């Protein structure tokens, strides 16, 4: 009965940690992606909600249309969180969209790595490891595009 109790406690802790991990992932994404634009200026790409994500996708889609049309002269403009407008060529707009989505994906990958780790501790009924687990480490850094587990 003690082993069953440890497993139940571990599963409860996994559920609580999973909720915390999802909240941390969402919080970090909502802070926005620091980005250095082709004009050499740094800014923040807002990712607070679906509208922000839609704006990034629209810039990338517009860039794709320019590339397909062979238009090397037109520019797509992205305005960052600091209210600075950045003109992007078609290729730059596509690269921008891919960089932003890679950054978001890296946060999801970090969350999955955390969830996998805590499930392993739960499977072993390792309550101490679950109690000591640090959900604040292993996330992408501001300038990185990949998680550092």
Secondary structure, 3 states (H helix, E strand, C coil): CHHHHHHHHHHHHHHHHHHHHHHHHHHHHHCCEEEECCCCCEEEECCCCHHHHHHHHHHHHHHHHHHHHCCCCCCEEEECCCCCEEEECHHHHHHHHHHHHHHHHHHHHHHHHHHHHHHHHHHCCCHHHHHHCCCCCCCCCCCCCCCCC
